[in-house]
Amino acid sequence: MDKFGKSQPVRRVEDIRFLTGQGRYLEDAAPVDALRAWVLRSPVAHGTITHLDLEMAREAEGVQSILTLADLEAAGINVGMDGAVVDNRDGSKAAAPERPMLVRDRVRFVGEPIAVVIAETLEQARDAGEMIELDIDDLPAKVDLAAGGEQLHAEAPDNRAFDWGMGDEAATEAAFASAAHRVALQVEDNRIIVNTMEPRGCFATWAEERLQFTYGGQGVWAMKKQLSDKLGLASEAVHVTTPDVGGGFGMKAMPYPEYFAVAHAARLLGRPVFWMSDRSEAMLSDNAGRDLTSLAELAFDADLRITGYRVHSHCNLGAYNSHFGQPVQTQLFSRVLAGVYDIDTTWLRVEGIYTNTAQVDAYRGAGRPEAIYVLERVMDHAARELGVDPWELRRRNFIRADQFPYKTATDETYDVGDFHHLLAGTEEAADLAGFAQRKAADALRGNLRGVGLCYYIESILGDPSESAEVAFEEEGRVSIYVGTQSNGQGHETVYAQFLADQTGIPAADITVVQGDSDRIAQGGGTGGSRSVTTQANATLAAVDVMIEAFTPFLAEQLGVEPASVTFDGEQFSTPGSNQRPTLVEVAEMARAQGRHELLRHTARAKLPGRSFPNGAHVAEIVIDPETGVSHVDRYTVIDDFGNLINPLLAEGQVHGGVVQGLGQALLERVVYDADGQLLTASFMDYALPRAADVPMIDVGFAPVPSTQNPMGMKGCGEAGTVGALAAVANAVQDAVWERGVRQVEMPYTPLRLWNAIRETG
């Protein structure tokens, strides 16, 4: 990885240590003498605590403290967890009931934290927890997505958190009234558990009036601010770090109650305190994803051009507002509501419902997979109902290349795109012409084969600003300090590669520094496919600062005017001189002369606008109608990610995203019983995709460079999931349509498919 051209498929340098067991995750970084925390969680979904006796547990061997909400409040902690709220359609604010860090009097979901036991060992903490006397008077549990039922919060009558809308309702209604054709489809987007490879965890120490907090998350700066605000500490008294992180996917982007309890316990006891979730605990308490139902309707003119689109969704928030919970299925969903289609008028209405379940928040894609799933499902359904080819219906309604920049009905501006060209390439790559022959061959074997298309678009999200600092170290080493946080995406490789591309510094000599609020002044963290685009933009700005600072210094050394010194991306030069020093060599000159201010260069840059990755996914699925067993036989993706820094890493992101989409479509489903008990709280009952469930994935690129950043890039981290759901769903529907099955919901388990086929005879 010393030398290569731009946009090369460089292999990930961090994989060497990961695959040889040298990664340093939370368990590896925790102090060996740390006290261990164990969390007492509610065993019921809804009820009032009538008795909580901790005395016997407090006296148990090894116990150092047991914290309840009263203890946190007595210490002056602001115990309310933050959650964003949206505006209702009438302009009022959505409901914002208190979500205490630990239960106050009433439990609202199985797994809600009640008390935290801190002991010398985890076994002692767990044993003491078993001694706690807890009595709860049960209340009826609400687990459905309709308004009404046992009220969870006084602030939310009928358990409706909000009634939100976007678009032009009257114009959309008029479009439907005058439409030549109208098509409707009710779509369910099943709840999933995120199940990162490494569960959530944290540890904290308190020394010299300063909190050191380490956790597995997606950025340290938001967590630093939360700890400072909630614990009443000055910002400079909080130091947050993050080691290697085994997966995030949005679920680790926000704070959780356990983090504040552990931080307070360390301050209270003056000793390190460590908490790590186990798998079933994570399934109970981690923020879940998706979980909404939507009625989607399309209006068409006589030429089958879309004249109006409306969606009415009910989304499950869980028992409380999570950090981003309310905006996900409202504001973020609306960003790509109309997808890649030229639709004049849209209307989106979303009702948020509280239930006695764990919170629902951002999961890979955060609102955009949900929106595209609904739209691409109803587009396919419309094609079948109207008797037109699904590919042709999409082509007929695409935004044309000459219409960009294009302002959508929800006021987003797509900068560039060429959907017709990309889809033509996808048709060839997927060998659509050969599908009929493959289908006929399967029919001879008694199997059903279907093909499904999804054309997606998404928008990168999050803070458009980011910082970068480049430091020249001893012995020719260079460090780049970044404001994002890798959760396994390959940042150490791509950031070093990009800096090397721009400067000629050998990538092998570059160290990427991340996840430390003391060493890096600010950063936006990772989420919303923002990382590489925003960080590369900041790196470009830092390189400009560096060149500007080095130029007059070098001119002084060479005895020439600064205007005569140029940098060609690898070396400096000046007319009449054969000296062509590199950046590292100029830095060594500065070091030798004591000019240490020239050894560090910092810049902060802001993207001028969002970029909009887009592309087409084509899935082919084979179903045995006698058993309902299915398998995805072929999978093709063509993406427009704009210019790519590292195509290999981009392809890996697509693979991972597609597999998560396949998991939700075919296997994953969270099930609560009528009492709010989680029935899928282990891998015995909750299925994740394995190697045998995943086909070879053919990935290609058809880039149209974005105009919204100097690199021409578009984010790629979530795109695979955004497109996969509807591609698989449409393939299943295509396969079973000939058997008279008009609607099957995810996940497409053998039992569901077998029942659907049997019910139609």
PyMOL commands that set and color helices and strands:
alter all, ss='L'
color gray80, all
select helices_A, chain A and resi 15-19+26-29+55-58+69-74+122-130+157-159+169-177+221-231+235-237+257-269+279-285+325-335+368-386+390-397+401-403+419-429+432-444+474-476+491-503+507-509+531-558+562-564+583-592+596-599+647-666+691-693+719-737+750-759
alter helices_A, ss='H'
color red, helices_A
select strands_A, chain A and resi 35-41+47-53+63-67+106-107+113-119+133-138+160-167+181-189+201-207+210-215+238-241+273-276+292-300+306-318+346-354+406-407+413-414+448-457+465-472+478-482+510-513+566-567+572-573+600-606+614-623+630-640+697-701
alter strands_A, ss='S'
color yellow, strands_A
deselect
rebuild
show_as cartoon
